[in-house]
Amino acid sequence: MLRNRYRGIFAMNLTARLPFVFIGFLLFAGIGGAGDAQDKPDARGNGDIIVGPDYEVDPDLKDKGNPKGQSFEFSMTLADSKIFPGNDATLDPKKPVRKQRKIFVYVPAATKDGLKAPVLVTFDGPSQMNLVRHALDNLTVSKDPDRRLPAFVVVAVENGGNDGKGSERGLEYDTMSDRHARFINDEVLPAVLADEKVKAAYPKLAFTADPWGKAVMGCSSGGAAALAIGWFRPDLFRRLITYSGTFVDQQADNAPEEAKFPLGAWEYHSGMKLIEKSEKKPLRIFTHVSENDLRANDPEGTYHNWVMANQRTAAALKARGYDYRFVFSKGTKHCEGKVFQQTLADTLVWMWRGYRPE
């Protein structure tokens, strides 16, 4: 069984803000077509979970002295991109756009050059790179088969700059389209393999083409980006991790996507109710929200309420029968570090559970 270090995991006295009870282990129907790496889905650990208000660092997210992989860093020029060149018509000239975006890469020691590696792409790089590195160092060599991670390569991608509507970051992360998925798949991942230092160390490195072997992770708008990548392109990425996701209306008001999705990411769970009303997609989804996560000051609290949006998203995933895991963290704020320090190892183990490499 999946070891769970969460405090209060069996708590039944929930706050009014979290109208859920702990679900335990749900058994959902298998997903994925012929040829997928994940041919035996595993539903252990699915459901709604409360953590806190006390937190500690998971030992698997600390340096235990296990063999280390190799780290790399390079930059991509925005103007060279065919997808996000930094001159979009929706951008606010008062919000600067980066000329270069940094890319951080970690190849774990357990990676075997020549095999097609699974990959985890994280947003707002370097983001939680250090914690993910420790998790890989410790759990790729775990003797516990229920506490083991595949040797996935981590690619942390810096955003294009600034925040909110009219920003390059907002364009990349909060827009309801497959544009960001194409950028990661068609431009970033090939750039990693083409980097001279990466090639020198791993001349035969390649990424799997199987969407079950490709995961994404982000916090805040990065969380919205993770959901959008899988939602619009499940043929490319199917394992999605979102912390404090902005499943609210942060899409630019002048974005072409407004015609189809006028309330931006709010449409996933409310408005259009995309999750409940759309055909179920082959996705495995982790979501989280903090008790004191961001809320707008508008009197109705709609369209910009992070807590409500994440609760509704989790409820929609449950209703539609997805493999999902929803964590509500007591006494914490937006993207607070101690939530990652306690939960990220368990999140990664749950996310990759059932994965079968090529």
N, C-alpha and C positions, 0 to 999 in steps of 0.2 A: 504494500500500500504506500501511497505517496506520503512521506513524512511531512507533517505540517507544523511549523514552529509558531504559527500565528497565535497570539494571545486572544482569548475570548472567542475562539472559533466556534464554540458550541453555544454561544450566548443566544438566548431566545427573547430577551427583553430589549427590543430594538427601538431606536429613536423614531420620532414621527417623520423624520426626513428620510428614513429608509423603510418603506412599507413592504419589506421582504422578510422571510424567515430563512434560516440556513437550510439549504436544500439537501446537502449530503452528496451522495454520489448518484448521478442520474445516468440512465442508460439510454442513449440516443441511437438511432439507426445509423449505419455506416454511410460515409460519403466518400466520393472520389471514384474516378472511372478506371478503366483498365489501364494498366501501365503506371499508375500513380505509385510513388514510393510508399505512401501511407495506405496500405491495403488492409490493415487491421486497426481501425480507430479505437481509442481507449478513452472512456468517459470518466475514469476515476478523477476526482477532484473538481468535477464540474459543479457549478452552482453559485450561490450568493454567500459571501463570507464577510465577517466583521473583524477588524484588527484594531489593536490599541485599547486604551489610550497610552499604554506603556510600550516602548519599543526597544529592541536591541539589534545589534548587527548579527546577521546570520553567519555562523562560522565558515560556511562555504563561500562567503563573499570576502574572506580575509586571505592573506598570503599564508599558505600552509607549507611552503617550501617545495611544492611540486614543480616538475619541469615546466619552464616557461616557453612560450612561443616567441614569435618575432613581430615587432611593431614597425609600421611604415607610415609616412606622411607625405602627401604631395598636394598640389593645388590644381584646380581647374579654372580657366578663365571664362567668366560668364559670357562674354561677347562671342566666344567660340561655340557656344551651345546653339543647337538648332531648335531647342524646346524652351529653354529659359535664358535668353540672351541678355536679359536685364533692361529691356526697352518696351515692355508691354504697355498697351494703351491704358490699362487700368491703374498704372502706378501713379502715386502722388509724388510730384517733384520735390516736395518737402521731406520725403522719406528716402534717405540715401540707399543706394544699391551697392553691394560689394562688387569690386572689380574681379576679385578672385575668391573662390570658395575652397576651404581646406577639406581634404579627405583623409580620414584616419583609418588605418587598417590593422587588424590583429589576426595573425594566423597561428592557431594554437599548436602546441608541440605535438599533439596527437594527429595532426594533419599528415596525410600520406600524399606526397607529390605524385601526380599522375592520375589520381582518382578525382572524380567530379565531386567537388566539395559542396555541402549545403552552406547557406549564407544567411546571416542576420544583418539587415541594414537598419541603422538607428539614425534618428534625425536630431538636428541642433547639435551636431558633433562638436566636441568629442562626447558630450552627453554623459552617460553612465558607463563609459568605456572601461574604466578601472574595475568597477564591480563585475562587469561581464567577463573581463579577462580572468579575474579570480575564479569566477564560477566555472569557466572553461578549464582552467588549470586544475581545479579540484575535482570536477565532476565528469570530465572525459575519462578519468582514470579511476572513477568510483568502482568499488567492488560490489556495491549494491545495485542490482539491475534496475531497481525502481527509482534509483537516485543517480542516474547516469545521463550525461548529455552527449549528443553526437559532436564530432569535431567540426563545428561550423565556423566559417570565417566571419569576422565582424567587420563591417564597413560603416563607419560613422561619417555622415555627410553634413557639412556646415550649411546652414540656410543662406539664402541670398541677401539677407539684410533687413533690419528694422522689424516692425510687427504691426498687426492689425490690418484693417481694410486699407487698401492703397499701397501696401508694402510688398516687396518682393517675397518676403517670407510668407505673408498672407496669401499671395498669389499661388505660391508653390504648395502650401499646406491646407488652406481653407477652401480652395476651389473644388466644386463638385464635378470632377471630370477625371479622365484617365491620364491626363497630361503628366502628372508627377510620377505615376507608375512607369510611363514610357521613358521619362527622364532617367529614373534609377536603372531601369532594365537596359535601355538602349545606349545610354551615355556613361553613367557612373560605373556600372559593373565592368564594361569593356575597358574603361580607363584604368581600373585597378589592375586588371590582367596585363595591360600594356605598360604599366609603370616599370621603369628600368630596374629599380631596386627590388621590386616584387619579383620580376622576371629572373633577376640574378639569383635570388634566394630559392625561388620555386619555379623553375623553367617549364614545368609541365602542369602548373596549377590551372584548373578550370572550375567553373561553377556549374552545378547541376542545372538542367533545364526543367526539372520536375518542379512544379509550383508548390508541392508539399515540402520541398527542400529549401524553400525561400521564405524567410520571415522578415517582418518589419516591426520597428518599435519606436514610439515617440511619446512625449508628454506635452500637454496643452494643445496648441495647434499641431504639434508633431503627432499627437495622438489622433487628431482628426485626419491627418495625412495618412497615418497607418490604416485607418478604417477605409478611407477613400481608395487607397491603392488596391486593397483586396476586393472592395465592393465593385469597383469599375473594371478591375483586371484580375479576376480569380484564376485566369489562365496563366498568370505570371507569379502571383504571390498569394499564399493561402493561410499563413500563420501570422496573426495580427496581435500586437501588444500595445494597448493604449493606457496611459496614466493621465488622470485629470484631463481627459479629452474635451476639446472645445466642440462638442456636438451642438453648436449654437449657430446663430446667424452672423458669421464673420466673413462671408464671401463678399467681395467687392460689389457695391451697388451697381456699378457699370459693367460688371462682368457679363459676357455673353451667356454664361450658364444661368444667370438670373431668370432668363425666359423659361427655362425648364425646371429650375429649383429655386424659386424666389426667396425661400427662407434658409438657403444654404444647408449646412449640416443638420439643422433643426428638422429637416424633412425626413431624416432617417427614422425618427421615433414619434414625431408629431406632424401636424400638417398633412403631408402626403403619406406618412407612415410607411416609408419604403421598406423597412425591414419586415414588417408584418405582412404587407400586401404583395411583396415581390416573391418570385420563385426562390426557394431556398438555394443559397449558393454554397459551394464546397469550401467552407472557411472554418477555421478554429480561432476563436476570438477571446482575448483577455481584456477586460475593462476595469477601471478603477476610478473612484472619486474620493476626495478628502471631505471631511465633515465641514471644514471651513474653506472650501474651495470658492472660486470666484463667483460673485453674483453681481448683476447690474443693479444700479440704484433706481431703475424705473419702477413705478408703483406696482405694476402688474407682475414684474419679475419674469416675464415671458421672453422667449427668443434669446436671452443672454444668461440664463440661470444654469451654471455648470452642474450643480448638484442634481437639480430636476432633470436636466438633459441626460446625465449618465444613468440615473435611476430608470428613466423611461427607455433608454437604449437597452439596458440589461433586461428589463421586463419584456421588451420586444424580441430580444434574442431568445429568451426563455420560451415565450409563446410560440415562436416559429420553430422551435426544436433544434437550435444550434448547439454545437459543442462550445460552451462559453463558461467563463469564470469571471465573477464580478466581486471586487474587493472594495469595501467601504472602510476608510481609515478614520478612526475617531481622533479628535483633538489635533488634526493636522491641517496644513494649508496647501495651497496650489503647488504641485510638483515638489513637495517637501522631501529632502534627502533621506530622512529616517524611514520613510515608507519604502523607498527602494532598498535601503540597507537591510530591512527585515524581510521583505517579500520577494526580491528579484530572483533569488536562486530558485525558490519554489515556483515562481511564475515561469521561468525558463524550463524547468523540469516538466511542468504541466504542459507548456506550449509544445514541446518537442515529443511528448509522450505519444507512442504509437508510430513514430517515424521509422521507416525502413529505407535505408540508403540504397542507391542503385547498385 
